[in-house]
Amino acid sequence: MAYVDKCDMRGFLSFQVLWLLSRRSMCGEDLAEELMRRRGEKPKPGTLYPALKDLRERGLIRGKRSGNMIKYDLTDEGKEAVRRAKIYFVRCFGEIFAEG
């Protein structure tokens, strides 16, 4: 098993969801597919949808229902949260990537 398989990256889910939604609106399945493409593993609905609910309750995203699909996008507060989270992420982890 590769080392990366042992590193638990679940704490980054909300940040990744916000960042993906900063690029374009997506439904839950679109988000799950994009996360699978980037992480190599599709998040389970029991992981993704509670994260979406939390982000919605915190006022960072909103959902627009179309039939039985909900398309999510960022609120103004969500856009600001992504901006601040990127600064924080670079401050905390930037030197890891600079080391090469």
The first five atom37 places (N, CA, C, CB, O) and aatype in JSON, in Angstrom:
{
  "aatype": [12, 0, 18, 19, 3, 11, 4, 3, 12, 1, 7, 13, 10, 15, 13, 5, 19, 10, 17, 10, 10, 15, 1, 1, 15, 12, 4, 7, 6, 3, 10, 0, 6, 6, 10, 12, 1, 1, 1, 7, 6, 11, 14, 11, 14, 7, 16, 10, 18, 14, 0, 10, 11, 3, 10, 1, 6, 1, 7, 10, 9, 1, 7, 11, 1, 15, 7, 2, 12, 9, 11, 18, 3, 10, 16, 3, 6, 7, 11, 6, 0, 19, 1, 1, 0, 11, 9, 18, 13, 19, 1, 4, 13, 7, 6, 9, 13, 0, 6, 7],
  "atom_mask": [
    [1, 1, 1, 1, 1],
    [1, 1, 1, 1, 1],
    [1, 1, 1, 1, 1],
    [1, 1, 1, 1, 1],
    [1, 1, 1, 1, 1],
    [1, 1, 1, 1, 1],
    [1, 1, 1, 1, 1],
    [1, 1, 1, 1, 1],
    [1, 1, 1, 1, 1],
    [1, 1, 1, 1, 1],
    [1, 1, 1, 0, 1],
    [1, 1, 1, 1, 1],
    [1, 1, 1, 1, 1],
    [1, 1, 1, 1, 1],
    [1, 1, 1, 1, 1],
    [1, 1, 1, 1, 1],
    [1, 1, 1, 1, 1],
    [1, 1, 1, 1, 1],
    [1, 1, 1, 1, 1],
    [1, 1, 1, 1, 1],
    [1, 1, 1, 1, 1],
    [1, 1, 1, 1, 1],
    [1, 1, 1, 1, 1],
    [1, 1, 1, 1, 1],
    [1, 1, 1, 1, 1],
    [1, 1, 1, 1, 1],
    [1, 1, 1, 1, 1],
    [1, 1, 1, 0, 1],
    [1, 1, 1, 1, 1],
    [1, 1, 1, 1, 1],
    [1, 1, 1, 1, 1],
    [1, 1, 1, 1, 1],
    [1, 1, 1, 1, 1],
    [1, 1, 1, 1, 1],
    [1, 1, 1, 1, 1],
    [1, 1, 1, 1, 1],
    [1, 1, 1, 1, 1],
    [1, 1, 1, 1, 1],
    [1, 1, 1, 1, 1],
    [1, 1, 1, 0, 1],
    [1, 1, 1, 1, 1],
    [1, 1, 1, 1, 1],
    [1, 1, 1, 1, 1],
    [1, 1, 1, 1, 1],
    [1, 1, 1, 1, 1],
    [1, 1, 1, 0, 1],
    [1, 1, 1, 1, 1],
    [1, 1, 1, 1, 1],
    [1, 1, 1, 1, 1],
    [1, 1, 1, 1, 1],
    [1, 1, 1, 1, 1],
    [1, 1, 1, 1, 1],
    [1, 1, 1, 1, 1],
    [1, 1, 1, 1, 1],
    [1, 1, 1, 1, 1],
    [1, 1, 1, 1, 1],
    [1, 1, 1, 1, 1],
    [1, 1, 1, 1, 1],
    [1, 1, 1, 0, 1],
    [1, 1, 1, 1, 1],
    [1, 1, 1, 1, 1],
    [1, 1, 1, 1, 1],
    [1, 1, 1, 0, 1],
    [1, 1, 1, 1, 1],
    [1, 1, 1, 1, 1],
    [1, 1, 1, 1, 1],
    [1, 1, 1, 0, 1],
    [1, 1, 1, 1, 1],
    [1, 1, 1, 1, 1],
    [1, 1, 1, 1, 1],
    [1, 1, 1, 1, 1],
    [1, 1, 1, 1, 1],
    [1, 1, 1, 1, 1],
    [1, 1, 1, 1, 1],
    [1, 1, 1, 1, 1],
    [1, 1, 1, 1, 1],
    [1, 1, 1, 1, 1],
    [1, 1, 1, 0, 1],
    [1, 1, 1, 1, 1],
    [1, 1, 1, 1, 1],
    [1, 1, 1, 1, 1],
    [1, 1, 1, 1, 1],
    [1, 1, 1, 1, 1],
    [1, 1, 1, 1, 1],
    [1, 1, 1, 1, 1],
    [1, 1, 1, 1, 1],
    [1, 1, 1, 1, 1],
    [1, 1, 1, 1, 1],
    [1, 1, 1, 1, 1],
    [1, 1, 1, 1, 1],
    [1, 1, 1, 1, 1],
    [1, 1, 1, 1, 1],
    [1, 1, 1, 1, 1],
    [1, 1, 1, 0, 1],
    [1, 1, 1, 1, 1],
    [1, 1, 1, 1, 1],
    [1, 1, 1, 1, 1],
    [1, 1, 1, 1, 1],
    [1, 1, 1, 1, 1],
    [1, 1, 1, 0, 1]
  ],
  "atom_positions": [
    [[0.85, -1.19, 0.0], [0.0, 0.0, 0.0], [0.9, 1.24, 0.0], [-0.97, 0.0, 1.24], [1.83, 1.35, 0.8]],
    [[0.61, 2.16, -0.88], [1.39, 3.39, -0.97], [1.14, 4.28, 0.24], [1.06, 4.15, -2.26], [0.07, 4.23, 0.85]],
    [[2.13, 5.09, 0.59], [2.01, 5.98, 1.75], [0.79, 6.89, 1.61], [3.28, 6.82, 1.91], [0.08, 7.13, 2.59]],
    [[0.54, 7.41, 0.4], [-0.58, 8.33, 0.2], [-1.9, 7.67, 0.57], [-0.62, 8.83, -1.26], [-2.83, 8.35, 1.0]],
    [[-2.0, 6.35, 0.42], [-3.22, 5.64, 0.8], [-3.45, 5.66, 2.3], [-3.17, 4.2, 0.3], [-4.58, 5.49, 2.76]],
    [[-2.4, 5.86, 3.07], [-2.5, 5.86, 4.53], [-2.74, 7.26, 5.09], [-1.25, 5.29, 5.13], [-3.03, 7.4, 6.27]],
    [[-2.64, 8.27, 4.26], [-2.81, 9.65, 4.71], [-4.29, 10.03, 4.56], [-1.9, 10.63, 3.89], [-4.81, 10.08, 3.45]],
    [[-4.95, 10.28, 5.66], [-6.38, 10.57, 5.67], [-6.61, 12.03, 5.27], [-6.98, 10.29, 7.07], [-6.25, 12.94, 6.01]],
    [[-7.22, 12.23, 4.12], [-7.44, 13.58, 3.59], [-8.9, 14.02, 3.73], [-7.02, 13.64, 2.12], [-9.31, 14.99, 3.09]],
    [[-9.69, 13.32, 4.54], [-11.1, 13.65, 4.65], [-11.35, 15.05, 5.17], [-11.79, 12.66, 5.53], [-12.37, 15.65, 4.85]],
    [[-10.45, 15.59, 5.96], [-10.62, 16.93, 6.52], [-10.64, 18.02, 5.47], [0.0, 0.0, 0.0], [-11.03, 19.15, 5.76]],
    [[-10.23, 17.71, 4.27], [-10.19, 18.69, 3.19], [-11.47, 18.71, 2.36], [-9.01, 18.41, 2.3], [-11.57, 19.49, 1.41]],
    [[-12.43, 17.88, 2.68], [-13.63, 17.75, 1.85], [-14.36, 19.08, 1.69], [-14.56, 16.72, 2.44], [-14.68, 19.47, 0.56]],
    [[-14.64, 19.78, 2.77], [-15.38, 21.05, 2.66], [-14.61, 22.06, 1.84], [-15.67, 21.62, 4.05], [-15.19, 22.77, 1.02]],
    [[-13.3, 22.14, 2.06], [-12.47, 23.05, 1.27], [-12.53, 22.69, -0.21], [-11.02, 23.04, 1.77], [-12.68, 23.57, -1.06]],
    [[-12.41, 21.4, -0.52], [-12.45, 20.97, -1.92], [-13.81, 21.28, -2.55], [-12.15, 19.47, -2.02], [-13.88, 21.74, -3.69]],
    [[-14.89, 21.03, -1.83], [-16.23, 21.31, -2.35], [-16.38, 22.8, -2.63], [-17.32, 20.83, -1.35], [-16.85, 23.19, -3.69]],
    [[-15.98, 23.63, -1.68], [-16.07, 25.07, -1.9], [-15.23, 25.49, -3.1], [-15.61, 25.84, -0.65], [-15.69, 26.28, -3.93]],
    [[-14.02, 24.98, -3.19], [-13.15, 25.36, -4.31], [-13.76, 24.92, -5.65], [-11.75, 24.74, -4.14], [-13.75, 25.68, -6.62]],
    [[-14.28, 23.69, -5.7], [-14.9, 23.21, -6.94], [-16.1, 24.07, -7.32], [-15.33, 21.75, -6.8], [-16.3, 24.39, -8.49]],
    [[-16.9, 24.44, -6.32], [-18.07, 25.27, -6.61], [-17.68, 26.7, -6.97], [-19.02, 25.29, -5.42], [-18.47, 27.43, -7.57]],
    [[-16.47, 27.11, -6.61], [-16.01, 28.45, -7.03], [-15.71, 28.46, -8.52], [-14.75, 28.87, -6.23], [-15.66, 29.53, -9.14]],
    [[-15.51, 27.3, -9.09], [-15.2, 27.18, -10.51], [-16.47, 27.07, -11.36], [-14.31, 25.97, -10.76], [-16.53, 27.62, -12.47]],
    [[-17.5, 26.35, -10.83], [-18.77, 26.23, -11.55], [-19.8, 25.59, -10.63], [-18.6, 25.39, -12.84], [-19.45, 24.91, -9.67]],
    [[-21.07, 25.82, -10.93], [-22.17, 25.19, -10.19], [-22.18, 23.7, -10.51], [-23.54, 25.84, -10.54], [-21.89, 23.29, -11.63]],
    [[-22.52, 22.89, -9.51], [-22.55, 21.44, -9.7], [-23.62, 20.82, -8.82], [-21.18, 20.82, -9.39], [-23.97, 21.36, -7.77]],
    [[-24.14, 19.68, -9.28], [-25.02, 18.88, -8.44], [-24.15, 17.93, -7.62], [-26.08, 18.1, -9.3], [-22.95, 17.83, -7.86]],
    [[-24.74, 17.23, -6.68], [-23.99, 16.32, -5.83], [-23.24, 15.26, -6.61], [0.0, 0.0, 0.0], [-22.09, 14.94, -6.28]],
    [[-23.87, 14.7, -7.64], [-23.2, 13.67, -8.43], [-22.01, 14.24, -9.2], [-24.2, 13.03, -9.42], [-20.97, 13.59, -9.3]],
    [[-22.15, 15.46, -9.74], [-21.02, 16.12, -10.41], [-19.86, 16.3, -9.44], [-21.45, 17.49, -11.0], [-18.7, 16.03, -9.77]],
    [[-20.17, 16.75, -8.23], [-19.14, 16.93, -7.22], [-18.47, 15.6, -6.88], [-19.74, 17.56, -5.95], [-17.24, 15.53, -6.79]],
    [[-19.27, 14.56, -6.7], [-18.71, 13.24, -6.37], [-17.79, 12.74, -7.47], [-19.84, 12.23, -6.14], [-16.72, 12.2, -7.19]],
    [[-18.19, 12.92, -8.73], [-17.36, 12.49, -9.86], [-16.06, 13.29, -9.92], [-18.14, 12.65, -11.19], [-14.99, 12.72, -10.15]],
    [[-16.14, 14.59, -9.73], [-14.94, 15.43, -9.77], [-14.01, 15.1, -8.6], [-15.32, 16.93, -9.73], [-12.79, 15.06, -8.77]],
    [[-14.57, 14.85, -7.43], [-13.74, 14.46, -6.29], [-13.08, 13.11, -6.54], [-14.59, 14.41, -5.01], [-11.93, 12.9, -6.16]],
    [[-13.8, 12.18, -7.17], [-13.22, 10.88, -7.5], [-12.06, 11.06, -8.48], [-14.3, 9.94, -8.1], [-11.01, 10.43, -8.33]],
    [[-12.24, 11.91, -9.47], [-11.18, 12.15, -10.45], [-9.93, 12.7, -9.77], [-11.66, 13.13, -11.54], [-8.81, 12.33, -10.13]],
    [[-10.12, 13.57, -8.79], [-8.98, 14.21, -8.12], [-8.4, 13.37, -7.0], [-9.41, 15.55, -7.57], [-7.18, 13.39, -6.78]],
    [[-9.23, 12.62, -6.29], [-8.77, 11.87, -5.12], [-8.5, 10.4, -5.42], [-9.78, 11.96, -4.01], [-7.79, 9.73, -4.68]],
    [[-9.09, 9.9, -6.52], [-8.95, 8.49, -6.83], [-9.99, 7.62, -6.15], [0.0, 0.0, 0.0], [-9.96, 6.4, -6.27]],
    [[-10.89, 8.26, -5.42], [-11.93, 7.52, -4.7], [-13.18, 8.4, -4.63], [-11.44, 7.11, -3.26], [-13.11, 9.58, -4.28]],
    [[-14.31, 7.8, -4.96], [-15.56, 8.55, -4.94], [-16.08, 8.63, -3.5], [-16.62, 7.88, -5.87], [-16.19, 7.61, -2.83]],
    [[-16.39, 9.84, -3.04], [-16.92, 9.94, -1.67], [-18.29, 9.28, -1.58], [-17.01, 11.42, -1.22], [-19.09, 9.34, -2.52]],
    [[-18.54, 8.67, -0.47], [-19.84, 8.04, -0.24], [-20.89, 9.13, -0.01], [-19.78, 7.05, 0.97], [-20.57, 10.19, 0.54]],
    [[-22.14, 8.89, -0.41], [-23.19, 9.88, -0.16], [-23.28, 10.27, 1.32], [-24.54, 9.33, -0.63], [-23.59, 11.42, 1.63]],
    [[-23.01, 9.33, 2.22], [-23.06, 9.61, 3.65], [-21.94, 10.52, 4.12], [0.0, 0.0, 0.0], [-21.95, 10.98, 5.26]],
    [[-20.98, 10.78, 3.25], [-19.9, 11.72, 3.54], [-20.16, 13.05, 2.84], [-18.54, 11.14, 3.1], [-20.06, 14.11, 3.46]],
    [[-20.49, 12.99, 1.56], [-20.64, 14.2, 0.76], [-21.87, 15.02, 1.15], [-20.72, 13.84, -0.71], [-21.78, 16.23, 1.36]],
    [[-23.02, 14.37, 1.26], [-24.25, 15.14, 1.49], [-24.32, 15.8, 2.87], [-25.44, 14.24, 1.32], [-24.84, 16.91, 2.98]],
    [[-23.8, 15.16, 3.92], [-23.73, 15.92, 5.19], [-22.8, 17.14, 5.09], [-23.25, 15.0, 6.31], [-23.07, 18.17, 5.71]],
    [[-21.71, 17.02, 4.32], [-20.82, 18.17, 4.12], [-21.56, 19.28, 3.38], [-19.55, 17.75, 3.35], [-21.43, 20.45, 3.74]],
    [[-22.32, 18.93, 2.35], [-23.1, 19.93, 1.62], [-24.14, 20.58, 2.53], [-23.79, 19.29, 0.4], [-24.35, 21.79, 2.47]],
    [[-24.79, 19.78, 3.35], [-25.79, 20.31, 4.3], [-25.13, 21.29, 5.26], [-26.47, 19.17, 5.09], [-25.68, 22.36, 5.52]],
    [[-23.97, 20.94, 5.79], [-23.26, 21.82, 6.72], [-22.87, 23.13, 6.03], [-22.0, 21.12, 7.26], [-23.05, 24.21, 6.61]],
    [[-22.35, 23.05, 4.82], [-21.97, 24.26, 4.1], [-23.19, 25.14, 3.82], [-21.26, 23.9, 2.77], [-23.11, 26.37, 3.88]],
    [[-24.31, 24.5, 3.51], [-25.56, 25.25, 3.26], [-26.05, 25.91, 4.55], [-26.64, 24.31, 2.7], [-26.44, 27.08, 4.53]],
    [[-26.03, 25.18, 5.65], [-26.48, 25.74, 6.93], [-25.58, 26.88, 7.4], [-26.51, 24.64, 8.0], [-26.05, 27.79, 8.09]],
    [[-24.32, 26.84, 7.03], [-23.39, 27.91, 7.39], [-23.47, 29.1, 6.42], [-21.96, 27.38, 7.42], [-22.76, 30.09, 6.58]],
    [[-24.34, 28.98, 5.42], [-24.55, 30.09, 4.48], [-23.47, 30.24, 3.43], [0.0, 0.0, 0.0], [-23.35, 31.31, 2.83]],
    [[-22.69, 29.19, 3.2], [-21.59, 29.28, 2.24], [-21.99, 28.81, 0.84], [-20.42, 28.47, 2.72], [-21.39, 29.23, -0.15]],
    [[-23.0, 27.95, 0.77], [-23.51, 27.5, -0.53], [-25.03, 27.57, -0.5], [-23.02, 26.05, -0.86], [-25.65, 27.66, 0.56]],
    [[-25.61, 27.54, -1.68], [-27.07, 27.45, -1.81], [-27.35, 26.4, -2.87], [-27.74, 28.85, -2.18], [-26.54, 26.14, -3.76]],
    [[-28.52, 25.81, -2.76], [-28.94, 24.81, -3.73], [-30.19, 25.26, -4.45], [0.0, 0.0, 0.0], [-31.11, 25.8, -3.84]],
    [[-30.21, 25.02, -5.75], [-31.38, 25.34, -6.57], [-31.9, 24.04, -7.14], [-31.03, 26.37, -7.71], [-31.21, 23.36, -7.9]],
    [[-33.14, 23.7, -6.77], [-33.74, 22.44, -7.19], [-34.27, 22.56, -8.62], [-34.88, 22.04, -6.23], [-34.91, 23.54, -9.0]],
    [[-33.97, 21.51, -9.39], [-34.5, 21.37, -10.74], [-34.93, 19.91, -10.88], [-33.43, 21.78, -11.85], [-34.09, 19.03, -11.07]],
    [[-36.23, 19.66, -10.79], [-36.73, 18.29, -10.75], [-36.29, 17.64, -9.45], [0.0, 0.0, 0.0], [-36.56, 18.17, -8.37]],
    [[-35.61, 16.5, -9.55], [-35.11, 15.88, -8.32], [-33.61, 16.06, -8.16], [-35.46, 14.4, -8.32], [-32.97, 15.32, -7.41]],
    [[-33.04, 17.04, -8.86], [-31.62, 17.35, -8.75], [-31.46, 18.74, -8.12], [-30.92, 17.28, -10.14], [-32.23, 19.65, -8.4]],
    [[-30.45, 18.87, -7.27], [-30.12, 20.17, -6.67], [-28.76, 20.59, -7.21], [-30.12, 20.1, -5.1], [-27.78, 19.85, -7.09]],
    [[-28.72, 21.77, -7.79], [-27.46, 22.34, -8.29], [-26.97, 23.33, -7.26], [-27.65, 23.02, -9.7], [-27.71, 24.23, -6.86]],
    [[-25.73, 23.18, -6.81], [-25.16, 24.0, -5.77], [-24.24, 25.06, -6.36], [-24.4, 23.14, -4.76], [-23.56, 24.83, -7.36]],
    [[-24.23, 26.23, -5.73], [-23.26, 27.26, -6.05], [-22.94, 28.04, -4.78], [-23.79, 28.21, -7.16], [-23.6, 27.89, -3.75]],
    [[-21.91, 28.88, -4.87], [-21.46, 29.64, -3.71], [-22.31, 30.87, -3.47], [-20.02, 30.05, -3.87], [-22.8, 31.49, -4.42]],
    [[-22.49, 31.21, -2.22], [-23.07, 32.49, -1.84], [-21.91, 33.5, -1.82], [-23.82, 32.42, -0.44], [-20.76, 33.12, -2.0]],
    [[-22.23, 34.76, -1.59], [-21.15, 35.75, -1.44], [-20.25, 35.38, -0.27], [-21.73, 37.17, -1.25], [-19.03, 35.54, -0.34]],
    [[-20.86, 34.89, 0.81], [-20.07, 34.47, 1.97], [-19.18, 33.28, 1.62], [-21.0, 34.1, 3.15], [-18.05, 33.18, 2.09]],
    [[-19.69, 32.4, 0.78], [-18.9, 31.25, 0.34], [-17.72, 31.67, -0.51], [0.0, 0.0, 0.0], [-16.63, 31.1, -0.39]],
    [[-17.92, 32.66, -1.37], [-16.81, 33.17, -2.19], [-15.72, 33.75, -1.31], [-17.32, 34.24, -3.19], [-14.54, 33.53, -1.54]],
    [[-16.13, 34.5, -0.29], [-15.17, 35.07, 0.65], [-14.48, 33.97, 1.45], [-15.86, 36.07, 1.6], [-13.28, 34.06, 1.72]],
    [[-15.21, 32.93, 1.82], [-14.62, 31.81, 2.57], [-13.56, 31.1, 1.73], [-15.72, 30.82, 2.99], [-12.52, 30.72, 2.26]],
    [[-13.81, 30.92, 0.44], [-12.83, 30.29, -0.44], [-11.58, 31.17, -0.53], [-13.42, 30.04, -1.86], [-10.46, 30.67, -0.46]],
    [[-11.77, 32.45, -0.67], [-10.63, 33.38, -0.76], [-9.77, 33.27, 0.49], [-11.13, 34.84, -0.95], [-8.54, 33.17, 0.41]],
    [[-10.41, 33.3, 1.66], [-9.66, 33.23, 2.91], [-9.04, 31.86, 3.11], [-10.58, 33.57, 4.09], [-7.92, 31.75, 3.62]],
    [[-9.75, 30.8, 2.72], [-9.23, 29.44, 2.89], [-8.0, 29.21, 2.01], [-10.32, 28.41, 2.54], [-7.07, 28.53, 2.44]],
    [[-7.98, 29.78, 0.81], [-6.8, 29.63, -0.05], [-5.59, 30.31, 0.57], [-7.08, 30.22, -1.44], [-4.49, 29.77, 0.53]],
    [[-5.79, 31.48, 1.15], [-4.68, 32.18, 1.83], [-4.17, 31.33, 2.99], [-5.14, 33.59, 2.35], [-2.96, 31.15, 3.15]],
    [[-5.09, 30.81, 3.79], [-4.73, 29.96, 4.92], [-3.98, 28.71, 4.45], [-5.99, 29.56, 5.72], [-2.96, 28.33, 5.03]],
    [[-4.5, 28.07, 3.4], [-3.9, 26.85, 2.88], [-2.47, 27.11, 2.44], [-4.73, 26.3, 1.72], [-1.57, 26.33, 2.77]],
    [[-2.24, 28.19, 1.71], [-0.89, 28.51, 1.24], [0.03, 28.81, 2.42], [-0.93, 29.72, 0.27], [1.18, 28.39, 2.43]],
    [[-0.48, 29.54, 3.41], [0.33, 29.84, 4.59], [0.71, 28.57, 5.33], [-0.43, 30.8, 5.53], [1.84, 28.44, 5.81]],
    [[-0.21, 27.62, 5.43], [0.05, 26.39, 6.18], [0.85, 25.36, 5.4], [-1.25, 25.78, 6.61], [1.72, 24.69, 5.96]],
    [[0.56, 25.24, 4.11], [1.12, 24.13, 3.33], [2.01, 24.54, 2.16], [0.03, 23.3, 2.81], [2.63, 23.69, 1.53]],
    [[2.08, 25.82, 1.87], [2.83, 26.28, 0.69], [4.26, 25.83, 0.66], [0.0, 0.0, 0.0], [4.76, 25.47, -0.4]],
    [[4.93, 25.83, 1.79], [6.35, 25.48, 1.79], [6.55, 23.99, 1.49], [6.99, 25.83, 3.13], [7.62, 23.6, 1.03]],
    [[5.55, 23.18, 1.75], [5.65, 21.75, 1.4], [5.85, 21.62, -0.11], [4.38, 20.97, 1.85], [6.68, 20.82, -0.56]],
    [[5.11, 22.39, -0.89], [5.2, 22.31, -2.34], [6.43, 23.02, -2.87], [3.96, 22.9, -2.97], [6.96, 22.64, -3.91]],
    [[6.91, 24.04, -2.16], [8.1, 24.77, -2.57], [9.36, 23.91, -2.42], [8.23, 26.05, -1.74], [10.34, 24.13, -3.12]],
    [[9.32, 22.92, -1.5], [10.47, 22.06, -1.26], [10.75, 21.14, -2.44], [10.26, 21.23, -0.02], [11.89, 20.72, -2.65]],
    [[9.69, 20.82, -3.23], [9.85, 19.97, -4.41], [10.24, 18.64, -4.06], [0.0, 0.0, 0.0], [10.42, 17.8, -4.93]]
  ]
}
